[in-house]
Amino acid sequence: MSESFDVVIIGAGPGGYNAAIRAGQLGLKTAIIEKRDNKKLGGTCLNVGCIPSKALLHASQLYEIAEKDFAGLGIKTSGVSLDLPQMLKQKDDAVDALTNGVEFLMKKNKVTTFLGAGEIIAPGKVRVTGEKTVELEAKNIVIATGSEVTPLPGVEIDETQIVSSTGALALPKVPKHLVVIGGGVIGLELGSVWRRVGAKVTVVEFLDRILPTMDGEVSKQFQRILKKQGVDFKLSSKVTGAKKNKSNVKLTVEPAAGGEVETITADAVLVAIGRRPHTDKLGLETVGVKTDKRGFILTDHFKTNVDGVWAVGDCIHGPMLAHKAEDDAVACIELIAGKAGHVNYETVPNVVYTYPEVASVGKTEEQLKEEGVSYKTGKFPFMANSRAKTNHETDGFVKVLADAETDRVLGVHIVGVEAGELIAEAVSVMEFGGASEDIARTCHAHPTRSEAVRQAAMAVEGWTMQA
């Protein structure tokens, strides 16, 4: 006889496991299904995404600082060398600790975990195919299956010479030349890791700038910073083929608009052109759940067109970000429980965890111009911030965009050290419909980098005091 649940969740990433936690808190009998080969919860984010990449970004940054900056700070060392196996091990240790933590949270919130592939076989019924096959009855089914790497025609990923983000987290040696296909967040983060430990890195981007969804001014200055660090760029270019030899990969590259073809030789190639929803083999067609031509599940406040079937996270439209999936999950479960679940997608922050970081929330200047919105701009450089100056971390700036009539904050964009932490203030102000003056007249501790956010807000009305 099949077991019955109030909620069955397919997928145990940030969307799935947070949905399970909230459901448990609200007293719903809940099951979660995960098919990952390593039998670990946490999804792409914890296993082969956000968490391991940040572990390598942190370690590689410290390595580069020790190698290049210690002497200037008056710190003498007897020599710094790379222990790549240990660097990779500490990354794996962080992953293990956090995935075990998710397993604990499932038990704490009385969530039943099933390991295997989940498939909807009929309305209110899910089959789990793992070491043994079980069928579950569900009043509500939540699809939280996330996303997968988008493949590039002509460049076959083998996770050895041509890698996805997964393989780039576990290269057994530092490549002499790493070519990154794609100038988005994932490519720039992982490219930064391997550049810091000794690789030559070339980024090939189809569009005419990196971070194409971010503010144009941010994109330009950030590219200059990365170029100064040693990253090479080939913009408005496309990779049309890859030929693998025993020792290298030869890539065929040509202008995006067409033109003369060139060959680039690399030890390793990272394909990072984006991600796509993972929605196949879920039985969606069995019960008639609608998807668009790209595979995204169509929803209205997380409800699909089929009663009792919901979807959250990367497999529905919106930013493909772990924290967005988490907010989706909480709102979805609260709606199932009869509460007022809601997500404000205008205030979902986006962060690039390079050095320095890039962070943004809300509208870019390009979007405001396209929408015909009248706005004011305030900017402040970290070069004029006392903490940044003292720490020799002066690259970047803060930009605040506010409505020209109401002064309501419409967007904030930051390039700088710890930008990912600084953006939280802007998110909170925007969530409450605040104005640039609210930031400008809020006392900020001195000396901190957060003062740059305040000074940029002051600049909206032309009364910056520190520059």
Beta strands, then each sheet from edge to edge (+ up, - down):
strand 1: 3-10
strand 2: 30-34
strand 3: 111-115
strand 4: 117-122
strand 5: 125-129
strand 6: 133-143
strand 7: 147-149
strand 8: 162-163
strand 9: 177-181
strand 10: 200-204
strand 11: 232-234
strand 12: 237-244
strand 13: 249-255
strand 14: 262-266
strand 15: 268-271
strand 16: 275-277
strand 17: 309-311
strand 18: 350-352
strand 19: 357-362
strand 20: 375-381
strand 21: 397-403
strand 22: 409-416
sheet 1: 3+ 2+ 1+ 6+ 5- 4+
sheet 2: 3+ 2+ 1+ 6+ 17+
sheet 3: 7+ 16-
sheet 4: 8+ 15+ 9+ 10+ 11+
sheet 5: 12+ 13- 14+
sheet 6: 18+ 19- 22+ 21- 20+
end
